[in-house]
Amino acid sequence: MAEVLAVRLTPRGGRDAVDGWAVDADGRAFLKVRVASPPVDGAANAALVAFLAKTLKIPRSAVRLASGETARVKRLELDGVDPSALVRAFGPRPGTSDA
């Protein structure tokens, strides 16, 4: 089963980087990520997929954009990634007891 990750993407962020976790108004956690690519012709989404795959040390094909192709907040499905790998890469999600 794929791990689901919500990401708030900032294109043209100057560099590819994770800015940490945040929580939306409904209490749902999301990861803030910036990429240098512009939001043109899917370039920012492709950069996001490549960045997450590299960071998590998984193939790009294991990262799928499930929803939010043109939205700022996206839902990604990650194959072959367990929750502990996400904690190691990005720190614990807010509101969880992950350590």
N, CA, C and O atoms as CSV, one atom per row, in Angstrom:
chain,resi,resn,atom,element,x,y,z
A,1,MET,N,N,0.842,-1.185,0.000
A,1,MET,CA,C,0.000,0.000,0.000
A,1,MET,C,C,0.888,1.249,0.000
A,1,MET,O,O,1.927,1.294,0.658
A,2,ALA,N,N,0.463,2.228,-0.732
A,2,ALA,CA,C,1.252,3.452,-0.872
A,2,ALA,C,C,1.039,4.371,0.331
A,2,ALA,O,O,-0.061,4.473,0.874
A,3,GLU,N,N,2.097,5.019,0.720
A,3,GLU,CA,C,2.027,6.055,1.758
A,3,GLU,C,C,1.548,7.340,1.073
A,3,GLU,O,O,2.021,7.683,-0.010
A,4,VAL,N,N,0.609,8.045,1.708
A,4,VAL,CA,C,0.080,9.284,1.135
A,4,VAL,C,C,0.737,10.468,1.835
A,4,VAL,O,O,0.851,10.500,3.060
A,5,LEU,N,N,1.170,11.445,1.028
A,5,LEU,CA,C,1.843,12.620,1.542
A,5,LEU,C,C,1.204,13.868,0.949
A,5,LEU,O,O,1.119,14.007,-0.271
A,6,ALA,N,N,0.758,14.769,1.803
A,6,ALA,CA,C,0.241,16.063,1.350
A,6,ALA,C,C,1.401,17.051,1.337
A,6,ALA,O,O,2.170,17.140,2.295
A,7,VAL,N,N,1.513,17.793,0.232
A,7,VAL,CA,C,2.619,18.734,0.051
A,7,VAL,C,C,2.077,20.073,-0.407
A,7,VAL,O,O,1.238,20.139,-1.305
A,8,ARG,N,N,2.558,21.138,0.211
A,8,ARG,CA,C,2.275,22.496,-0.270
A,8,ARG,C,C,3.513,22.941,-1.030
A,8,ARG,O,O,4.573,23.158,-0.443
A,9,LEU,N,N,3.366,23.073,-2.342
A,9,LEU,CA,C,4.498,23.341,-3.215
A,9,LEU,C,C,4.634,24.829,-3.514
A,9,LEU,O,O,3.656,25.495,-3.855
A,10,THR,N,N,5.841,25.336,-3.385
A,10,THR,CA,C,6.166,26.710,-3.769
A,10,THR,C,C,7.119,26.653,-4.959
A,10,THR,O,O,8.307,26.380,-4.790
A,11,PRO,N,N,6.598,26.913,-6.178
A,11,PRO,CA,C,7.485,26.945,-7.338
A,11,PRO,C,C,8.299,28.232,-7.356
A,11,PRO,O,O,7.960,29.197,-6.671
A,12,ARG,N,N,9.362,28.245,-8.133
A,12,ARG,CA,C,10.274,29.400,-8.191
A,12,ARG,C,C,10.747,29.784,-6.791
A,12,ARG,O,O,10.851,30.963,-6.453
A,13,GLY,N,N,11.030,28.767,-5.991
A,13,GLY,CA,C,11.456,28.998,-4.614
A,13,GLY,C,C,12.943,29.278,-4.462
A,13,GLY,O,O,13.431,29.417,-3.340
A,14,GLY,N,N,13.666,29.361,-5.561
A,14,GLY,CA,C,15.093,29.671,-5.509
A,14,GLY,C,C,15.983,28.451,-5.415
A,14,GLY,O,O,17.115,28.469,-5.897
A,15,ARG,N,N,15.486,27.394,-4.801
A,15,ARG,CA,C,16.246,26.152,-4.642
A,15,ARG,C,C,15.264,25.050,-4.312
A,15,ARG,O,O,14.119,25.328,-3.957
A,16,ASP,N,N,15.687,23.816,-4.421
A,16,ASP,CA,C,14.854,22.675,-4.040
A,16,ASP,C,C,15.132,22.367,-2.576
A,16,ASP,O,O,16.258,22.039,-2.205
A,17,ALA,N,N,14.100,22.476,-1.749
A,17,ALA,CA,C,14.298,22.271,-0.311
A,17,ALA,C,C,12.969,21.996,0.389
A,17,ALA,O,O,11.893,22.327,-0.110
A,18,VAL,N,N,13.084,21.383,1.555
A,18,VAL,CA,C,11.929,21.162,2.432
A,18,VAL,C,C,11.946,22.249,3.491
A,18,VAL,O,O,12.972,22.498,4.124
A,19,ASP,N,N,10.801,22.897,3.679
A,19,ASP,CA,C,10.687,23.956,4.677
A,19,ASP,C,C,9.980,23.489,5.942
A,19,ASP,O,O,9.629,24.309,6.791
A,20,GLY,N,N,9.766,22.180,6.080
A,20,GLY,CA,C,9.182,21.634,7.303
A,20,GLY,C,C,7.699,21.345,7.177
A,20,GLY,O,O,7.096,21.507,6.116
A,21,TRP,N,N,7.136,20.917,8.283
A,21,TRP,CA,C,5.720,20.557,8.347
A,21,TRP,C,C,4.886,21.753,8.780
A,21,TRP,O,O,5.380,22.651,9.462
A,22,ALA,N,N,3.627,21.759,8.381
A,22,ALA,CA,C,2.653,22.750,8.827
A,22,ALA,C,C,1.301,22.052,8.916
A,22,ALA,O,O,1.151,20.912,8.477
A,23,VAL,N,N,0.321,22.745,9.489
A,23,VAL,CA,C,-1.023,22.195,9.661
A,23,VAL,C,C,-2.018,23.181,9.071
A,23,VAL,O,O,-1.922,24.384,9.313
A,24,ASP,N,N,-2.984,22.670,8.288
A,24,ASP,CA,C,-3.990,23.559,7.706
A,24,ASP,C,C,-5.089,23.855,8.722
A,24,ASP,O,O,-5.043,23.367,9.851
A,25,ALA,N,N,-6.066,24.646,8.326
A,25,ALA,CA,C,-7.141,25.071,9.232
A,25,ALA,C,C,-7.975,23.902,9.751
A,25,ALA,O,O,-8.591,23.997,10.813
A,26,ASP,N,N,-7.993,22.801,9.003
A,26,ASP,CA,C,-8.752,21.618,9.420
A,26,ASP,C,C,-7.918,20.642,10.248
A,26,ASP,O,O,-8.393,19.563,10.603
A,27,GLY,N,N,-6.681,21.019,10.556
A,27,GLY,CA,C,-5.826,20.176,11.380
A,27,GLY,C,C,-5.072,19.103,10.621
A,27,GLY,O,O,-4.496,18.208,11.240
A,28,ARG,N,N,-5.059,19.167,9.292
A,28,ARG,CA,C,-4.339,18.177,8.483
A,28,ARG,C,C,-2.899,18.637,8.273
A,28,ARG,O,O,-2.648,19.792,7.929
A,29,ALA,N,N,-1.964,17.724,8.482
A,29,ALA,CA,C,-0.540,18.042,8.319
A,29,ALA,C,C,-0.161,17.991,6.846
A,29,ALA,O,O,-0.659,17.155,6.093
A,30,PHE,N,N,0.727,18.897,6.446
A,30,PHE,CA,C,1.281,18.876,5.100
A,30,PHE,C,C,2.735,19.313,5.164
A,30,PHE,O,O,3.146,20.042,6.067
A,31,LEU,N,N,3.500,18.855,4.190
A,31,LEU,CA,C,4.917,19.171,4.103
A,31,LEU,C,C,5.093,20.365,3.172
A,31,LEU,O,O,4.544,20.380,2.070
A,32,LYS,N,N,5.854,21.364,3.607
A,32,LYS,CA,C,6.124,22.537,2.774
A,32,LYS,C,C,7.413,22.283,1.995
A,32,LYS,O,O,8.472,22.048,2.577
A,33,VAL,N,N,7.301,22.336,0.661
A,33,VAL,CA,C,8.436,22.080,-0.213
A,33,VAL,C,C,8.539,23.208,-1.226
A,33,VAL,O,O,7.528,23.678,-1.749
A,34,ARG,N,N,9.763,23.639,-1.500
A,34,ARG,CA,C,10.007,24.634,-2.543
A,34,ARG,C,C,10.880,24.011,-3.621
A,34,ARG,O,O,11.754,23.191,-3.336
A,35,VAL,N,N,10.630,24.412,-4.860
A,35,VAL,CA,C,11.478,23.983,-5.971
A,35,VAL,C,C,11.861,25.211,-6.787
A,35,VAL,O,O,11.144,26.212,-6.787
A,36,ALA,N,N,12.978,25.134,-7.472
A,36,ALA,CA,C,13.458,26.255,-8.274
A,36,ALA,C,C,12.672,26.386,-9.580
A,36,ALA,O,O,12.614,27.473,-10.155
A,37,SER,N,N,12.075,25.308,-10.047
A,37,SER,CA,C,11.375,25.306,-11.333
A,37,SER,C,C,10.115,26.163,-11.304
A,37,SER,O,O,9.470,26.286,-10.263
A,38,PRO,N,N,9.762,26.758,-12.447
A,38,PRO,CA,C,8.531,27.546,-12.536
A,38,PRO,C,C,7.313,26.635,-12.723
A,38,PRO,O,O,7.458,25.487,-13.143
A,39,PRO,N,N,6.120,27.142,-12.415
A,39,PRO,CA,C,4.907,26.334,-12.581
A,39,PRO,C,C,4.403,26.372,-14.026
A,39,PRO,O,O,3.255,26.738,-14.276
A,40,VAL,N,N,5.258,25.995,-14.966
A,40,VAL,CA,C,4.929,26.040,-16.384
A,40,VAL,C,C,5.054,24.639,-16.973
A,40,VAL,O,O,6.073,23.972,-16.792
A,41,ASP,N,N,4.026,24.199,-17.673
A,41,ASP,CA,C,4.041,22.892,-18.353
A,41,ASP,C,C,4.425,21.737,-17.433
A,41,ASP,O,O,5.086,20.794,-17.869
A,42,GLY,N,N,4.024,21.800,-16.181
A,42,GLY,CA,C,4.293,20.708,-15.247
A,42,GLY,C,C,5.717,20.638,-14.733
A,42,GLY,O,O,6.091,19.657,-14.090
A,43,ALA,N,N,6.525,21.664,-15.002
A,43,ALA,CA,C,7.932,21.631,-14.587
A,43,ALA,C,C,8.079,21.574,-13.071
A,43,ALA,O,O,8.926,20.840,-12.562
A,44,ALA,N,N,7.274,22.329,-12.350
A,44,ALA,CA,C,7.373,22.330,-10.884
A,44,ALA,C,C,6.946,20.983,-10.311
A,44,ALA,O,O,7.563,20.492,-9.365
A,45,ASN,N,N,5.901,20.383,-10.871
A,45,ASN,CA,C,5.468,19.065,-10.402
A,45,ASN,C,C,6.542,18.018,-10.665
A,45,ASN,O,O,6.808,17.175,-9.808
A,46,ALA,N,N,7.161,18.062,-11.837
A,46,ALA,CA,C,8.234,17.120,-12.164
A,46,ALA,C,C,9.419,17.301,-11.222
A,46,ALA,O,O,10.030,16.326,-10.785
A,47,ALA,N,N,9.737,18.555,-10.913
A,47,ALA,CA,C,10.838,18.827,-9.979
A,47,ALA,C,C,10.497,18.314,-8.582
A,47,ALA,O,O,11.367,17.801,-7.878
A,48,LEU,N,N,9.234,18.451,-8.181
A,48,LEU,CA,C,8.797,17.949,-6.871
A,48,LEU,C,C,8.959,16.432,-6.807
A,48,LEU,O,O,9.504,15.903,-5.838
A,49,VAL,N,N,8.489,15.737,-7.831
A,49,VAL,CA,C,8.598,14.274,-7.868
A,49,VAL,C,C,10.065,13.848,-7.804
A,49,VAL,O,O,10.423,12.954,-7.038
A,50,ALA,N,N,10.904,14.486,-8.608
A,50,ALA,CA,C,12.332,14.143,-8.623
A,50,ALA,C,C,12.982,14.424,-7.269
A,50,ALA,O,O,13.774,13.617,-6.782
A,51,PHE,N,N,12.653,15.557,-6.664
A,51,PHE,CA,C,13.233,15.935,-5.374
A,51,PHE,C,C,12.827,14.946,-4.276
A,51,PHE,O,O,13.670,14.501,-3.497
A,52,LEU,N,N,11.543,14.607,-4.216
A,52,LEU,CA,C,11.089,13.664,-3.181
A,52,LEU,C,C,11.704,12.285,-3.398
A,52,LEU,O,O,12.114,11.634,-2.437
A,53,ALA,N,N,11.772,11.837,-4.647
A,53,ALA,CA,C,12.374,10.531,-4.929
A,53,ALA,C,C,13.837,10.501,-4.490
A,53,ALA,O,O,14.287,9.530,-3.881
A,54,LYS,N,N,14.569,11.555,-4.797
A,54,LYS,CA,C,15.980,11.622,-4.412
A,54,LYS,C,C,16.131,11.658,-2.891
A,54,LYS,O,O,16.968,10.955,-2.325
A,55,THR,N,N,15.314,12.483,-2.238
A,55,THR,CA,C,15.389,12.618,-0.790
A,55,THR,C,C,15.067,11.310,-0.078
A,55,THR,O,O,15.716,10.959,0.908
A,56,LEU,N,N,14.061,10.586,-0.579
A,56,LEU,CA,C,13.633,9.332,0.047
A,56,LEU,C,C,14.389,8.112,-0.488
A,56,LEU,O,O,14.184,6.988,-0.028
A,57,LYS,N,N,15.271,8.358,-1.473
A,57,LYS,CA,C,16.079,7.275,-2.071
A,57,LYS,C,C,15.192,6.176,-2.660
A,57,LYS,O,O,15.403,4.988,-2.415
A,58,ILE,N,N,14.190,6.602,-3.446
A,58,ILE,CA,C,13.308,5.681,-4.155
A,58,ILE,C,C,13.276,6.101,-5.624
A,58,ILE,O,O,13.627,7.238,-5.942
A,59,PRO,N,N,12.865,5.211,-6.522
A,59,PRO,CA,C,12.781,5.601,-7.934
A,59,PRO,C,C,11.679,6.632,-8.171
A,59,PRO,O,O,10.684,6.663,-7.446
A,60,ARG,N,N,11.859,7.465,-9.178
A,60,ARG,CA,C,10.827,8.465,-9.509
A,60,ARG,C,C,9.490,7.803,-9.791
A,60,ARG,O,O,8.439,8.368,-9.490
A,61,SER,N,N,9.524,6.610,-10.365
A,61,SER,CA,C,8.289,5.905,-10.704
A,61,SER,C,C,7.493,5.510,-9.461
A,61,SER,O,O,6.316,5.167,-9.575
A,62,ALA,N,N,8.112,5.550,-8.273
A,62,ALA,CA,C,7.428,5.213,-7.024
A,62,ALA,C,C,6.702,6.419,-6.431
A,62,ALA,O,O,6.021,6.288,-5.414
A,63,VAL,N,N,6.838,7.593,-7.057
A,63,VAL,CA,C,6.174,8.814,-6.583
A,63,VAL,C,C,5.132,9.207,-7.615
A,63,VAL,O,O,5.465,9.504,-8.763
A,64,ARG,N,N,3.852,9.209,-7.200
A,64,ARG,CA,C,2.758,9.561,-8.106
A,64,ARG,C,C,1.991,10.759,-7.570
A,64,ARG,O,O,1.701,10.840,-6.377
A,65,LEU,N,N,1.667,11.681,-8.454
A,65,LEU,CA,C,0.830,12.820,-8.111
A,65,LEU,C,C,-0.617,12.344,-8.187
A,65,LEU,O,O,-1.152,12.154,-9.279
A,66,ALA,N,N,-1.253,12.150,-7.027
A,66,ALA,CA,C,-2.611,11.610,-6.976
A,66,ALA,C,C,-3.658,12.691,-7.201
A,66,ALA,O,O,-4.696,12.431,-7.810
A,67,SER,N,N,-3.395,13.909,-6.714
A,67,SER,CA,C,-4.329,15.008,-6.924
A,67,SER,C,C,-3.608,16.330,-6.729
A,67,SER,O,O,-2.547,16.394,-6.108
A,68,GLY,N,N,-4.206,17.387,-7.273
A,68,GLY,CA,C,-3.653,18.721,-7.093
A,68,GLY,C,C,-2.656,19.134,-8.152
A,68,GLY,O,O,-1.743,19.911,-7.873
A,69,GLU,N,N,-2.816,18.622,-9.378
A,69,GLU,CA,C,-1.846,18.916,-10.434
A,69,GLU,C,C,-1.631,20.413,-10.622
A,69,GLU,O,O,-0.497,20.854,-10.811
A,70,THR,N,N,-2.713,21.206,-10.574
A,70,THR,CA,C,-2.577,22.651,-10.750
A,70,THR,C,C,-2.779,23.418,-9.449
A,70,THR,O,O,-2.732,24.648,-9.442
A,71,ALA,N,N,-3.001,22.709,-8.359
A,71,ALA,CA,C,-3.219,23.361,-7.061
A,71,ALA,C,C,-1.900,23.509,-6.322
A,71,ALA,O,O,-0.919,22.837,-6.639
A,72,ARG,N,N,-1.885,24.377,-5.354
A,72,ARG,CA,C,-0.677,24.558,-4.550
A,72,ARG,C,C,-0.478,23.371,-3.601
A,72,ARG,O,O,0.651,22.930,-3.384
A,73,VAL,N,N,-1.578,22.854,-3.035
A,73,VAL,CA,C,-1.485,21.684,-2.150
A,73,VAL,C,C,-1.755,20.435,-2.981
A,73,VAL,O,O,-2.787,20.325,-3.643
A,74,LYS,N,N,-0.829,19.514,-2.937
A,74,LYS,CA,C,-0.887,18.304,-3.742
A,74,LYS,C,C,-0.910,17.075,-2.855
A,74,LYS,O,O,-0.410,17.098,-1.730
A,75,ARG,N,N,-1.492,16.007,-3.366
A,75,ARG,CA,C,-1.500,14.739,-2.664
A,75,ARG,C,C,-0.669,13.762,-3.497
A,75,ARG,O,O,-0.959,13.522,-4.669
A,76,LEU,N,N,0.358,13.209,-2.874
A,76,LEU,CA,C,1.254,12.287,-3.561
A,76,LEU,C,C,1.153,10.909,-2.929
A,76,LEU,O,O,0.979,10.773,-1.718
A,77,GLU,N,N,1.265,9.899,-3.768
A,77,GLU,CA,C,1.323,8.521,-3.288
A,77,GLU,C,C,2.744,8.024,-3.481
A,77,GLU,O,O,3.321,8.150,-4.561
A,78,LEU,N,N,3.297,7.459,-2.420
A,78,LEU,CA,C,4.688,7.002,-2.423
A,78,LEU,C,C,4.711,5.489,-2.237
A,78,LEU,O,O,4.323,4.984,-1.184
A,79,ASP,N,N,5.163,4.772,-3.250
A,79,ASP,CA,C,5.255,3.311,-3.163
A,79,ASP,C,C,6.571,2.912,-2.519
A,79,ASP,O,O,7.613,3.506,-2.795
A,80,GLY,N,N,6.518,1.909,-1.665
A,80,GLY,CA,C,7.736,1.370,-1.072
A,80,GLY,C,C,8.330,2.239,0.018
A,80,GLY,O,O,9.512,2.111,0.337
A,81,VAL,N,N,7.522,3.128,0.597
A,81,VAL,CA,C,8.005,4.011,1.663
A,81,VAL,C,C,7.150,3.765,2.898
A,81,VAL,O,O,5.922,3.815,2.829
A,82,ASP,N,N,7.799,3.500,4.026
A,82,ASP,CA,C,7.027,3.345,5.257
A,82,ASP,C,C,7.063,4.662,6.038
A,82,ASP,O,O,7.918,5.511,5.784
A,83,PRO,N,N,6.142,4.833,6.982
A,83,PRO,CA,C,6.084,6.091,7.737
A,83,PRO,C,C,7.390,6.450,8.435
A,83,PRO,O,O,7.700,7.633,8.581
A,84,SER,N,N,8.163,5.453,8.871
A,84,SER,CA,C,9.421,5.763,9.554
A,84,SER,C,C,10.431,6.405,8.599
A,84,SER,O,O,11.253,7.216,9.026
A,85,ALA,N,N,10.379,6.051,7.313
A,85,ALA,CA,C,11.271,6.686,6.332
A,85,ALA,C,C,10.920,8.158,6.163
A,85,ALA,O,O,11.806,8.995,5.991
A,86,LEU,N,N,9.630,8.472,6.210
A,86,LEU,CA,C,9.210,9.880,6.123
A,86,LEU,C,C,9.685,10.650,7.348
A,86,LEU,O,O,10.118,11.796,7.230
A,87,VAL,N,N,9.609,10.035,8.515
A,87,VAL,CA,C,10.066,10.690,9.750
A,87,VAL,C,C,11.572,10.946,9.676
A,87,VAL,O,O,12.040,12.023,10.047
A,88,ARG,N,N,12.330,9.956,9.195
A,88,ARG,CA,C,13.781,10.137,9.066
A,88,ARG,C,C,14.124,11.262,8.091
A,88,ARG,O,O,15.048,12.038,8.333
A,89,ALA,N,N,13.382,11.346,6.997
A,89,ALA,CA,C,13.700,12.343,5.965
A,89,ALA,C,C,13.205,13.744,6.317
A,89,ALA,O,O,13.896,14.728,6.051
A,90,PHE,N,N,12.014,13.845,6.912
A,90,PHE,CA,C,11.371,15.146,7.084
A,90,PHE,C,C,11.014,15.499,8.523
A,90,PHE,O,O,10.514,16.595,8.778
A,91,GLY,N,N,11.262,14.591,9.471
A,91,GLY,CA,C,10.870,14.830,10.857
A,91,GLY,C,C,9.445,14.355,11.083
A,91,GLY,O,O,8.736,14.044,10.125
A,92,PRO,N,N,9.016,14.294,12.339
A,92,PRO,CA,C,7.670,13.787,12.631
A,92,PRO,C,C,6.590,14.762,12.168
A,92,PRO,O,O,6.746,15.980,12.251
A,93,ARG,N,N,5.488,14.189,11.678
A,93,ARG,CA,C,4.328,15.010,11.287
A,93,ARG,C,C,3.740,15.641,12.539
A,93,ARG,O,O,3.718,15.006,13.594
A,94,PRO,N,N,3.266,16.874,12.445
A,94,PRO,CA,C,2.609,17.502,13.594
A,94,PRO,C,C,1.371,16.698,13.982
A,94,PRO,O,O,0.652,16.185,13.125
A,95,GLY,N,N,1.141,16.602,15.263
A,95,GLY,CA,C,-0.048,15.911,15.756
A,95,GLY,C,C,0.065,14.413,15.786
A,95,GLY,O,O,-0.930,13.730,16.030
A,96,THR,N,N,1.273,13.863,15.542
A,96,THR,CA,C,1.468,12.420,15.627
A,96,THR,C,C,2.467,12.129,16.723
A,96,THR,O,O,3.172,13.019,17.200
A,97,SER,N,N,2.516,10.884,17.111
A,97,SER,CA,C,3.474,10.487,18.140
A,97,SER,C,C,4.720,9.883,17.531
A,97,SER,O,O,5.500,9.235,18.229
A,98,ASP,N,N,4.925,10.092,16.199
A,98,ASP,CA,C,6.132,9.570,15.544
A,98,ASP,C,C,7.379,10.155,16.195
A,98,ASP,O,O,7.435,11.346,16.502
A,99,ALA,N,N,8.360,9.313,16.395
A,99,ALA,CA,C,9.602,9.801,16.993
A,99,ALA,C,C,10.799,9.314,16.230
A,99,ALA,O,O,11.932,9.629,16.592
